[in-house]
């Protein structure tokens, strides 16, 4: 029985990746004294945004992180709300008694900004954020399961990237690949054989209607 849902944030709960890239560029370029490409930024992903700043302008890490968080908050109008239907999914899960958590690669401060802007923070019992030192989603998932007190097979991670599939395999947790963001890469996701695959939020909701027990 499905008892716990663990959500990614960027590209899963909201279309926030373009916002992240815009904020990175505005924070990094003045300090670096040069332009930076989307690919240069994306290639640093895995660690939290503090890790991206450290990789691209290590000599200005403290100022770069502060500038990034300021720009991220200022630019959040680029993504004012979660994906349509996400709030309904969270309410459905709550009504069926499922536990809800988030494990994201974002840093704790930017994750809280987005959850605050979306008005979604109260839905998540626990939020495990990323680290500037490298990816830590398997550890974050393990912490959530320990907090919930449920076995891995009774939980489900929902994430949009191929690396999410790899992380879930390591953590021993089933994964639902979310391919509803414009930044999703369906072919790469399907090539890794996720446990479940959903092209739309509506498809995922219909699945939850079937598998979440009535309370």
N, CA and C of each residue as an Amber inpcrd file, in Angstrom:
protein
   645
   0.8460000  -1.1990000   0.0000000   0.0000000   0.0000000   0.0000000
   0.8820000   1.2490000   0.0000000   0.5290000   2.2090000  -0.8180000
   1.3010000   3.4430000  -0.9000000   0.9660000   4.3390000   0.2850000
   1.9820000   4.6060000   1.1160000   1.7650000   5.3770000   2.3350000
   2.5180000   6.7030000   2.3550000   3.5200000   6.8500000   1.4860000
   4.3310000   8.0600000   1.5060000   4.6770000   8.5490000   0.1160000
   4.5540000   9.8480000  -0.1120000   4.9320000  10.4790000  -1.3740000
   6.0800000  11.4360000  -1.1170000   7.1310000  11.3220000  -1.9230000
   8.3090000  12.1720000  -1.7800000   8.5050000  12.9090000  -3.1070000
   8.3890000  14.2270000  -3.0850000   8.4360000  15.0320000  -4.2970000
   9.7810000  15.7220000  -4.4820000  10.2340000  15.7630000  -5.7240000
  11.2550000  16.7000000  -6.1550000  10.5900000  18.0680000  -6.2730000
  11.3770000  19.1270000  -6.5070000  10.7890000  20.4580000  -6.6470000
  10.9100000  20.9780000  -8.0850000  12.1210000  21.3850000  -8.4930000
  12.3060000  21.9750000  -9.8260000  11.8690000  20.9960000 -10.9160000
  10.9380000  21.4290000 -11.7640000  10.5010000  20.5970000 -12.8810000
   9.4770000  19.5540000 -12.5140000   9.1620000  19.4260000 -11.2270000
   8.1790000  18.4410000 -10.7590000   6.9880000  19.1290000 -10.1120000
   7.2580000  19.9620000  -9.1250000   6.1980000  20.7350000  -8.4860000
   5.9430000  22.0430000  -9.2410000   7.0050000  22.6320000  -9.7810000
   6.8690000  23.8860000 -10.5260000   7.8840000  23.9860000 -11.6390000
   7.5980000  24.8580000 -12.5930000   8.4640000  25.0530000 -13.7560000
   9.5250000  26.0970000 -13.4200000  10.3780000  25.7630000 -12.4690000
  11.2910000  26.7360000 -11.8830000  12.6910000  26.7520000 -12.4910000
  13.0130000  25.8270000 -13.3760000  14.3670000  25.7980000 -13.9260000
  14.7200000  27.0850000 -14.6810000  13.8510000  27.6180000 -15.5430000
  14.1910000  28.8920000 -16.2010000  14.4490000  30.0170000 -15.2010000
  13.6970000  30.0290000 -14.1070000  13.9160000  31.0120000 -13.0490000
  15.3060000  30.8500000 -12.4430000  15.6820000  29.6080000 -12.1560000
  17.0100000  29.3350000 -11.5810000  18.1120000  29.8490000 -12.4990000
  18.0100000  29.5460000 -13.7790000  19.0540000  29.9370000 -14.7290000
  19.1480000  31.4550000 -14.8370000  17.9950000  32.1260000 -14.8890000
  18.0060000  33.5910000 -14.9650000  18.6570000  34.2020000 -13.7300000
  18.3400000  33.6670000 -12.5530000  18.9230000  34.1870000 -11.3150000
  20.4220000  33.9120000 -11.2530000  20.8370000  32.7290000 -11.7020000
  22.2680000  32.4260000 -11.7490000  23.0010000  33.4210000 -12.6390000
  22.4480000  33.6730000 -13.8120000  23.1300000  34.5650000 -14.7520000
  23.2630000  35.9710000 -14.1620000  22.1980000  36.4580000 -13.5450000
  22.2450000  37.8130000 -12.9930000  23.1920000  37.9060000 -11.8000000
  23.3630000  36.8140000 -11.0750000  24.2680000  36.8160000  -9.9250000
  25.7200000  36.6220000 -10.3360000  25.9340000  35.7530000 -11.3100000
  27.2940000  35.3370000 -11.6480000  27.9920000  36.3040000 -12.5960000
  27.3070000  36.7510000 -13.6270000  27.9880000  37.5020000 -14.6870000
  28.6730000  38.7890000 -14.2040000  28.0340000  39.5870000 -13.3390000
  28.7480000  40.7950000 -12.8800000  30.0170000  40.4750000 -12.0830000
  29.9890000  39.3940000 -11.3290000  31.1540000  39.0250000 -10.5200000
  32.2280000  38.3320000 -11.3520000  31.7870000  37.5790000 -12.3620000
  32.7460000  36.8730000 -13.2220000  33.3320000  37.7850000 -14.2890000
  32.6170000  38.8520000 -14.6190000  33.0830000  39.7550000 -15.6630000
  32.9680000  39.1720000 -17.0520000  32.0520000  38.2330000 -17.2230000
  31.8400000  37.6090000 -18.5240000  30.4390000  37.0210000 -18.5610000
  29.9930000  36.6480000 -19.7520000  28.6920000  36.0000000 -19.8710000
  28.8370000  34.5040000 -19.5890000  27.7720000  33.8920000 -19.1310000
  27.7500000  32.4460000 -18.9090000  26.5410000  31.8690000 -19.6470000
  26.7120000  30.7000000 -20.2300000  25.6520000  30.0770000 -21.0170000
  24.7650000  29.2020000 -20.1350000  23.5790000  28.8930000 -20.6560000
  22.6990000  27.9600000 -19.9530000  23.4100000  26.6430000 -19.7040000
  24.1030000  26.1270000 -20.7300000  24.7710000  24.8290000 -20.6100000
  25.8490000  24.8680000 -19.5460000  26.5830000  25.9610000 -19.4700000
  27.6380000  26.0830000 -18.4580000  27.0360000  26.0100000 -17.0530000
  25.8810000  26.6270000 -16.8850000  25.2030000  26.5890000 -15.5880000
  24.6610000  25.1930000 -15.3100000  23.9360000  24.6250000 -16.2720000
  23.2950000  23.3220000 -16.0810000  24.3140000  22.2260000 -15.8050000
  25.4890000  22.3400000 -16.4170000  26.5200000  21.3180000 -16.2230000
  27.0350000  21.2550000 -14.7890000  26.7510000  22.2750000 -14.0000000
  27.1770000  22.2520000 -12.5900000  26.1150000  21.6470000 -11.6800000
  24.9210000  21.3480000 -12.2160000  23.8230000  20.8730000 -11.3700000
  24.1340000  19.4960000 -10.7960000  23.5870000  19.2510000  -9.6400000
  23.8480000  18.0460000  -8.8370000  24.0090000  18.5150000  -7.4130000
  25.0490000  19.3130000  -7.1550000  25.0900000  20.0520000  -5.8920000
  23.9970000  21.1250000  -5.8890000  23.7660000  21.7270000  -4.7230000
  22.8100000  22.8220000  -4.6110000  23.3510000  24.0530000  -5.3300000
  22.5650000  25.1380000  -5.3340000  23.0080000  26.3590000  -6.0230000
  24.2870000  26.9250000  -5.4290000  24.5090000  26.6850000  -4.1340000
  25.7810000  27.1090000  -3.5510000  26.9460000  26.4160000  -4.2540000
  26.7310000  25.1510000  -4.6480000  27.7590000  24.4270000  -5.3820000
  27.9770000  24.9810000  -6.7630000  26.9060000  25.4360000  -7.4150000
  27.0370000  26.0630000  -8.7360000  27.8640000  27.3410000  -8.6430000
  27.5540000  28.1730000  -7.6600000  28.3240000  29.4070000  -7.4650000
  29.7840000  29.0780000  -7.1800000  30.0070000  28.0940000  -6.3440000
  31.3810000  27.6850000  -5.9990000  32.1400000  27.2110000  -7.2300000
  31.4460000  26.4990000  -8.1220000  32.1040000  25.9640000  -9.3200000
  32.4510000  27.0540000 -10.3260000  31.5750000  28.0670000 -10.4420000
  31.7510000  29.0610000 -11.5000000  32.4910000  30.3140000 -11.0560000
  32.3160000  30.7270000  -9.8150000  33.0390000  31.9120000  -9.3100000
  33.5090000  31.6440000  -7.8820000  34.4160000  30.6820000  -7.7090000
  34.8380000  30.2940000  -6.3530000  35.4100000  31.4510000  -5.5390000
  36.0030000  32.4270000  -6.2180000  36.5960000  33.5540000  -5.5020000
  35.5360000  34.5330000  -4.9880000  34.2880000  34.3690000  -5.4370000
  33.2060000  35.2550000  -5.0080000  32.0340000  34.4470000  -4.4480000
  32.3170000  33.3210000  -3.8120000  31.2420000  32.4060000  -3.4210000
  30.2190000  33.0570000  -2.4850000  30.6730000  33.7050000  -1.4420000
  29.7370000  34.2710000  -0.4690000  28.8450000  35.3300000  -1.1090000
  29.4630000  36.2510000  -1.8550000  28.6800000  37.2990000  -2.5040000
  27.7830000  36.7150000  -3.5890000  28.2950000  35.7280000  -4.3200000
  27.5120000  35.1180000  -5.3900000  26.2650000  34.4320000  -4.8610000
  26.3840000  33.7260000  -3.7440000  25.2220000  33.0510000  -3.1640000
  24.1980000  34.0800000  -2.6920000  24.6660000  35.1370000  -2.0300000
  23.7580000  36.1800000  -1.5590000  23.0320000  36.8400000  -2.7250000
  23.7730000  37.1270000  -3.7970000  23.1670000  37.7550000  -4.9720000
  22.1890000  36.8160000  -5.6520000  22.5300000  35.5380000  -5.7070000
  21.6280000  34.5600000  -6.3220000  20.2980000  34.4980000  -5.5730000
  20.3500000  34.3890000  -4.2610000  19.1120000  34.2770000  -3.4850000
  18.2650000  35.5380000  -3.6170000  18.9130000  36.6980000  -3.6630000
  18.1700000  37.9550000  -3.8460000  17.4960000  37.9690000  -5.2120000
  18.2490000  37.6190000  -6.2570000  17.6840000  37.6080000  -7.5990000
  16.6030000  36.5360000  -7.7340000  16.8140000  35.4060000  -7.1050000
  15.8390000  34.3100000  -7.1790000  14.5000000  34.7570000  -6.6220000
  14.5320000  35.4510000  -5.4920000  13.2890000  35.9450000  -4.9050000
  12.6670000  37.0270000  -5.7770000  13.5060000  37.9570000  -6.2720000
  12.9990000  39.0610000  -7.0940000  12.3600000  38.5650000  -8.3900000
  12.9280000  37.5330000  -8.9810000  12.4800000  37.0430000 -10.2850000
  11.3910000  35.9850000 -10.1930000  10.9330000  35.6760000  -8.9970000
  10.0310000  34.5360000  -8.8500000   8.6890000  34.7330000  -9.5570000
   8.4130000  35.9600000  -9.9700000   7.2310000  36.1930000 -10.7890000
   7.2760000  35.4500000 -12.1150000   8.4730000  35.0060000 -12.5300000
   8.5800000  34.1700000 -13.7270000   7.8330000  32.8520000 -13.5460000
   7.6830000  32.4390000 -12.3020000   7.0010000  31.1770000 -11.9790000
   6.1680000  31.4220000 -10.7300000   4.9730000  31.9610000 -10.9380000
   4.1510000  32.4310000  -9.8300000   3.4180000  31.3250000  -9.0810000
   3.2370000  30.1840000  -9.7460000   2.4140000  29.1230000  -9.1540000
   2.9750000  27.7640000  -9.5290000   2.6420000  26.7290000  -8.7650000
   3.0500000  25.3660000  -9.1540000   2.3350000  24.9460000 -10.4260000
   2.7370000  23.8170000 -10.9750000   2.0280000  23.2770000 -12.1270000
   0.5480000  23.1010000 -11.7930000  -0.2920000  23.3760000 -12.7640000
  -1.7260000  23.2050000 -12.5470000  -2.0210000  21.7640000 -12.1410000
  -2.7440000  21.6020000 -11.0660000  -3.1130000  20.2710000 -10.5800000
  -2.2450000  19.7560000  -9.4530000  -1.0810000  20.3590000  -9.2210000
  -0.2010000  19.8760000  -8.1490000  -0.8330000  20.0770000  -6.7780000
  -1.4180000  21.2480000  -6.5600000  -2.0610000  21.4890000  -5.2670000
  -3.1900000  20.4770000  -5.0290000  -3.9510000  20.1670000  -6.0740000
  -5.0260000  19.1760000  -5.9410000  -4.4750000  17.8080000  -5.5790000
  -3.3210000  17.4560000  -6.1470000  -2.6860000  16.1760000  -5.8250000
  -2.2730000  16.1320000  -4.3620000  -1.6920000  17.2150000  -3.8640000
  -1.2730000  17.2600000  -2.4630000  -2.4850000  17.1610000  -1.5380000
  -3.5690000  17.8190000  -1.9150000  -4.7810000  17.7360000  -1.0960000
  -5.3850000  16.3330000  -1.1350000  -5.3380000  15.7060000  -2.3030000
  -5.8160000  14.3260000  -2.4180000  -5.0010000  13.4090000  -1.5110000
  -3.6820000  13.5350000  -1.5710000  -2.8170000  12.6850000  -0.7490000
  -3.1030000  12.8920000   0.7290000  -3.2440000  14.1380000   1.1270000
  -3.5620000  14.4050000   2.5290000  -4.8930000  13.7890000   2.9300000
  -5.8860000  13.9140000   2.0550000  -7.2120000  13.3990000   2.3890000
  -7.2360000  11.8850000   2.5040000  -6.2820000  11.2150000   1.8230000
  -6.2030000   9.7570000   1.8940000  -5.2370000   9.2810000   2.9770000
  -4.6860000  10.2080000   3.7340000  -3.8160000   9.8370000   4.8440000
  -2.3800000   9.5530000   4.4680000  -1.9640000   9.9070000   3.2600000
  -0.5750000   9.6740000   2.8490000   0.3410000  10.7040000   3.4980000
   1.5510000  10.3040000   3.8220000   2.5710000  11.2180000   4.3210000
   3.2290000  11.8750000   3.1110000   3.5970000  13.1510000   3.2420000
   4.1420000  13.9070000   2.1090000   5.4400000  14.5760000   2.5280000
   6.4680000  14.4080000   1.6960000   7.7680000  15.0260000   1.9540000
   8.3390000  15.5610000   0.6560000   9.4300000  16.2830000   0.7880000
  10.1670000  16.7590000  -0.3910000  11.6390000  16.4460000  -0.2110000
  12.2500000  15.9260000  -1.2710000  13.7020000  15.7670000  -1.3310000
  14.1520000  16.4220000  -2.6290000  14.8680000  17.5200000  -2.5030000
  15.2560000  18.3320000  -3.6450000  16.7530000  18.5610000  -3.6540000
  17.2930000  18.7970000  -4.8280000  18.6990000  19.1650000  -4.9410000
  18.9320000  20.6390000  -4.6660000  17.8580000  21.4220000  -4.5840000
  17.9970000  22.8440000  -4.2810000  18.5240000  23.0430000  -2.8780000
  19.1430000  24.1750000  -2.6600000  19.5230000  24.5340000  -1.3090000
  18.3020000  24.8230000  -0.4700000  18.4590000  24.7700000   0.8440000
  17.3190000  24.9380000   1.7430000  16.6780000  26.3050000   1.6040000
  17.4910000  27.3430000   1.4060000  16.9280000  28.6950000   1.3720000
  16.1010000  28.9380000   0.1160000  16.5730000  28.5080000  -1.0340000
  15.7890000  28.7260000  -2.2570000  14.5630000  27.8230000  -2.2840000
  14.6660000  26.6170000  -1.7320000  13.5020000  25.7340000  -1.6590000
  12.4020000  26.3710000  -0.8130000  12.7870000  26.9630000   0.3020000
  11.7950000  27.6030000   1.1670000  11.1720000  28.8210000   0.4830000
  11.9630000  29.5680000  -0.2890000  11.4100000  30.7080000  -1.0260000
  10.3120000  30.2440000  -1.9680000  10.5890000  29.1790000  -2.7290000
   9.6070000  28.6980000  -3.6970000   8.3750000  28.1240000  -3.0130000
   8.5510000  27.3280000  -1.9880000   7.3900000  26.7660000  -1.2970000
   6.5470000  27.8650000  -0.6590000   7.2010000  28.9110000  -0.1730000
   6.4760000  30.0610000   0.3830000   5.6960000  30.7850000  -0.7150000
   6.3620000  31.0490000  -1.8560000   5.7050000  31.7500000  -2.9620000
   4.5180000  30.9400000  -3.4980000   4.6740000  29.6370000  -3.5610000
   3.5990000  28.7690000  -4.0560000   2.5040000  28.5300000  -3.0220000
   2.7780000  28.8450000  -1.7610000   1.8220000  28.5670000  -0.6990000
   1.6670000  27.0900000  -0.4110000   2.7480000  26.3210000  -0.5960000
   2.6760000  24.8630000  -0.4500000   3.4010000  24.3160000   0.7730000
   4.1190000  25.1520000   1.5050000   4.9470000  24.6220000   2.5880000
   4.1760000  23.7680000   3.5860000   2.9270000  24.1390000   3.9490000
   2.2250000  23.3350000   4.9550000   1.9420000  21.8890000   4.5340000
   1.9950000  21.5970000   3.2470000   1.7010000  20.2340000   2.7970000
   2.8510000  19.2690000   3.0970000   4.0650000  19.7850000   3.2580000
   5.2400000  18.9170000   3.3460000   5.6850000  18.7490000   4.7930000
   5.6160000  17.5130000   5.2450000   5.9590000  17.1980000   6.6250000
   7.4390000  17.4050000   6.8990000   8.2580000  17.1360000   5.9120000
   9.7000000  17.2760000   6.0310000  10.2600000  17.6540000   4.6640000
  11.2540000  18.5400000   4.6500000  11.9280000  18.9430000   3.4140000
  13.4140000  18.6720000   3.5800000  13.9470000  17.8150000   2.7100000
  15.3830000  17.5280000   2.6760000  15.9700000  18.2550000   1.4660000
  16.8590000  19.1930000   1.7230000  17.4330000  20.0090000   0.6500000
  18.7820000  19.4530000   0.2030000  19.3420000  20.0980000  -0.8410000
  20.6100000  19.6510000  -1.4030000  21.8060000  20.1620000  -0.6290000
  22.9830000  19.8040000  -1.1200000  24.2440000  20.1820000  -0.4780000
  25.1820000  20.7890000  -1.5170000  25.9710000  21.7980000  -1.1540000
  26.9510000  22.3530000  -2.0920000  28.0700000  21.3810000  -2.4200000
  28.2020000  20.3330000  -1.6240000  29.3070000  19.3950000  -1.8140000
  29.0070000  18.2820000  -2.8150000  27.7400000  18.1710000  -3.2540000
  27.4090000  17.1410000  -4.2340000  26.0280000  16.5830000  -4.0100000
  25.5630000  15.7260000  -4.9280000  24.2210000  15.1500000  -4.8220000
  24.0550000  14.3480000  -3.5290000  22.8510000  14.4470000  -2.9340000
  22.5970000  13.7050000  -1.6890000  21.1530000  13.2030000  -1.6200000
  20.5200000  13.0060000  -2.7560000  19.1230000  12.5760000  -2.7170000
  18.9310000  11.2070000  -2.0620000  19.7830000  10.2050000  -2.3190000
  19.5820000   8.9320000  -1.6020000  19.6010000   9.1020000  -0.0920000
  20.5030000   9.9290000   0.4100000  20.5570000  10.1970000   1.8500000
  19.2960000  10.9150000   2.3080000  18.8410000  11.8970000   1.5130000
  17.6230000  12.6140000   1.8650000  16.4150000  11.7010000   1.8960000
  16.3150000  10.7990000   0.9210000  15.2070000   9.8420000   0.8900000
  15.2500000   8.9350000   2.1080000  16.4400000   8.4570000   2.4470000
  16.5790000   7.5960000   3.6260000  16.1360000   8.3240000   4.8930000
  16.4700000   9.6090000   4.9970000  16.0640000  10.3830000   6.1680000
  14.5390000  10.5230000   6.2390000  13.9090000  10.7260000   5.0820000
  12.4510000  10.8390000   5.0470000  11.7960000   9.5300000   5.4830000
  12.2800000   8.4130000   4.9450000  11.6900000   7.1130000   5.2960000
  11.8460000   6.8260000   6.7870000  12.9910000   7.2020000   7.3410000
  13.1970000   7.0190000   8.7770000  12.2150000   7.8780000   9.5560000
  12.0280000   9.1080000   9.1060000  11.0840000  10.0130000   9.7720000
   9.6520000   9.4780000   9.6820000   9.2860000   8.9800000   8.5060000
   7.9410000   8.4410000   8.3080000   7.7400000   7.1150000   9.0340000
   8.8220000   6.3520000   9.1550000   8.7030000   5.0210000   9.7470000
   8.0060000   4.0400000   8.8400000   8.2360000   4.1750000   7.5230000
   7.6210000   3.2590000   6.5600000   8.7090000   2.6230000   5.6990000
   8.4740000   1.4140000   5.1840000   9.4710000   0.7610000   4.3340000
   9.5320000   1.4150000   2.9530000  10.6470000   1.2940000   2.2610000
  10.7930000   1.9180000   0.9400000   9.6990000   1.5280000  -0.0490000
   9.2810000   0.2730000  -0.0180000   8.3000000  -0.1990000  -0.9960000
   6.9160000   0.4150000  -0.7990000   6.6840000   1.0420000   0.3460000
   5.4030000   1.7000000   0.5960000   5.4480000   3.1940000   0.2890000
   6.5440000   3.6360000  -0.3390000   6.6850000   5.0470000  -0.6750000
   6.8930000   5.1930000  -2.1790000   6.8420000   6.4210000  -2.6510000
   7.0460000   6.7050000  -4.0680000   7.7050000   8.0640000  -4.1990000
   8.8100000   8.1060000  -4.9580000   9.4650000   9.3800000  -5.2600000
   8.9660000   9.8770000  -6.6010000   8.7110000  11.1770000  -6.7100000
   8.2450000  11.7720000  -7.9490000   9.2730000  12.8020000  -8.3810000
   9.9610000  12.5470000  -9.4990000  11.0120000  13.4420000  -9.9710000
  11.1010000  13.4710000 -11.4810000  11.7550000  14.4910000 -12.0170000
  11.7040000  14.7350000 -13.4620000  12.9860000  14.4450000 -14.2160000
  14.0560000  14.0450000 -13.5400000  15.3280000  13.8890000 -14.2430000
  15.8240000  12.4410000 -14.2310000  16.6800000  12.1060000 -15.1950000
  17.2980000  10.7760000 -15.1750000  18.0620000  10.5070000 -13.8790000
  18.7090000  11.5290000 -13.3350000  19.4640000  11.3200000 -12.0930000
  18.5470000  10.9590000 -10.9330000  17.2820000  11.3860000 -10.9940000
  16.3320000  10.9920000  -9.9520000  16.1020000   9.4840000  -9.9750000
  16.0630000   8.9070000 -11.1710000  15.8840000   7.4620000 -11.2900000
  17.0750000   6.7390000 -10.6710000  18.2710000   7.2210000 -10.9750000
  19.4860000   6.6180000 -10.4260000  19.4890000   6.7200000  -8.9020000
  19.1210000   7.8770000  -8.3760000  19.0890000   8.0790000  -6.9260000
  18.0960000   7.1400000  -6.2570000  16.9350000   6.9630000  -6.8920000
  15.9170000   6.0870000  -6.3030000  16.3450000   4.6270000  -6.3390000
  17.0390000   4.2230000  -7.3820000  17.5710000   2.8540000  -7.4290000
  18.5260000   2.6410000  -6.2580000  19.3690000   3.6370000  -5.9910000
  20.3180000   3.5330000  -4.8830000  19.5960000   3.4810000  -3.5410000
  18.5090000   4.2520000  -3.4320000  17.7690000   4.3100000  -2.1760000
  16.7750000   3.1670000  -2.0180000  16.5360000   2.4180000  -3.0940000
  15.5990000   1.2980000  -3.0250000  14.1470000   1.7070000  -3.0020000
  13.8530000   2.8790000  -3.5740000  12.4970000   3.4360000  -3.5540000
  11.9320000   3.4610000  -4.9770000  10.6870000   3.0670000  -5.1770000
  10.0710000   3.1850000  -6.5080000  10.0240000   4.6390000  -6.9480000
  10.1360000   4.8460000  -8.2610000  10.1040000   6.2090000  -8.7810000
   9.0420000   6.3670000  -9.8460000   8.3530000   7.5010000  -9.7750000
   7.4490000   7.9380000 -10.8320000   8.1350000   9.0840000 -11.5570000
   8.4910000   8.8560000 -12.8120000   9.1280000   9.9130000 -13.5940000
   8.0780000  10.9040000 -14.0620000   8.3020000  12.1700000 -13.7320000
   7.3860000  13.2510000 -14.0900000   7.9160000  13.9340000 -15.3460000
   7.1850000  13.7970000 -16.4460000   7.6370000  14.3610000 -17.7180000
   6.7340000  15.4920000 -18.1830000   6.1270000  16.2030000 -17.2410000
   5.1710000  17.2390000 -17.6320000   5.7940000  18.6260000 -17.7540000
   7.0420000  18.8090000 -17.3590000   7.6880000  20.1210000 -17.5110000
   8.2260000  20.2800000 -18.9260000   8.3240000  21.5250000 -19.3810000
   8.8850000  21.7670000 -20.7140000  10.3650000  21.3980000 -20.7690000
  11.0190000  21.3060000 -19.6120000  12.4320000  20.9410000 -19.5610000
  12.6490000  19.4270000 -19.4440000  11.5730000  18.6430000 -19.3970000
  11.7140000  17.1840000 -19.2530000  12.3510000  16.5710000 -20.4980000
  12.9900000  15.4230000 -20.3210000  13.6160000  14.6830000 -21.4220000
  13.0310000  13.2720000 -21.4530000  11.8480000  13.1190000 -22.0470000
  11.1300000  11.8330000 -21.9880000  11.9390000  10.6280000 -22.4530000
  12.6790000  10.7670000 -23.5400000  13.4280000   9.6170000 -24.0590000
  14.4790000   9.1440000 -23.0660000  15.1560000  10.0760000 -22.4280000
  16.1780000   9.7110000 -21.4390000  15.5420000   9.0550000 -20.2190000
  14.3850000   9.5560000 -19.8130000  13.6950000   8.9640000 -18.6700000
  13.2650000   7.5320000 -18.9880000  12.6260000   7.3360000 -20.1130000
  12.1250000   6.0080000 -20.4820000  13.2550000   5.0160000 -20.6950000
  14.3950000   5.5040000 -21.1730000  15.5330000   4.6140000 -21.4100000
  16.0460000   3.9810000 -20.1240000  15.8080000   4.6530000 -18.9850000
  16.2800000   4.1400000 -17.6950000  15.2390000   3.2660000 -17.0010000
  14.0590000   3.1290000 -17.5970000  13.0520000   2.2070000 -17.0570000
  12.5240000   2.5680000 -15.6980000  11.9310000   3.7640000 -15.5300000
  11.3400000   4.0970000 -14.2270000  10.1980000   3.1480000 -13.8940000
   9.8620000   3.0510000 -12.6400000   8.7500000   2.1890000 -12.2250000
   7.4280000   2.6760000 -12.8110000   7.2850000   3.9970000 -12.8810000
   6.0970000   4.6100000 -13.4600000   6.5400000   5.8250000 -14.2690000
   5.7400000   6.1880000 -15.2440000   6.0560000   7.3300000 -16.0950000
   4.7550000   8.0710000 -16.3850000   4.7710000   9.3880000 -16.1780000
   3.5730000  10.1850000 -16.3890000   3.9090000  11.4120000 -17.2300000
   3.2080000  11.5640000 -18.3340000   3.4410000  12.6920000 -19.2310000
   2.7040000  13.9470000 -18.7860000   1.6690000  13.7800000 -17.9760000
   0.8950000  14.9310000 -17.5060000   0.5900000  14.7980000 -16.0160000
   0.3160000  15.9290000 -15.3930000  -0.0950000  15.9300000 -13.9870000
  -1.4070000  15.1720000 -13.8380000  -2.3010000  15.3250000 -14.8120000
  -3.5800000  14.6220000 -14.7610000  -3.4280000  13.1150000 -14.7350000
  -2.4870000  12.5820000 -15.5180000  -2.2340000  11.1360000 -15.5110000
  -1.7740000  10.6850000 -14.1320000  -0.9250000  11.4810000 -13.5150000
  -0.4230000  11.1140000 -12.1840000  -1.5420000  11.1570000 -11.1590000
  -2.4000000  12.1620000 -11.2400000  -3.5240000  12.2320000 -10.3060000
  -4.4350000  11.0110000 -10.4460000  -4.7180000  10.6120000 -11.6910000
  -5.5850000   9.4480000 -11.9140000  -4.9630000   8.1940000 -11.2950000
  -3.6390000   8.0670000 -11.3980000  -2.9220000   6.9490000 -10.7840000
  -3.0870000   6.9670000  -9.2700000  -2.9150000   8.1430000  -8.6620000
  -3.0450000   8.2470000  -7.2030000  -4.4600000   7.9480000  -6.7470000
  -5.4420000   8.3340000  -7.5340000  -6.8330000   8.0160000  -7.1880000
  -7.0250000   6.5130000  -7.0290000  -6.2670000   5.7400000  -7.8040000
  -6.4020000   4.2940000  -7.7590000  -5.6220000   3.6530000  -6.6300000
  -4.4320000   4.1990000  -6.3500000  -3.5160000   3.4790000  -5.4480000
  -3.5190000   3.9870000  -4.0160000  -4.0240000   5.2000000  -3.7860000
  -4.0730000   5.6910000  -2.4160000  -5.3520000   5.1740000  -1.7510000
  -5.2030000   4.5510000  -0.6320000  -6.3550000   3.9700000   0.0550000
  -7.2620000   5.0630000   0.6060000  -8.5240000   4.7830000   0.6370000
  -9.4730000   5.6820000   1.2860000  -9.2720000   5.6200000   2.7960000
  -9.3950000   6.7950000   3.4420000  -9.2690000   6.8060000   4.9010000
 -10.6550000   6.7860000   5.5380000
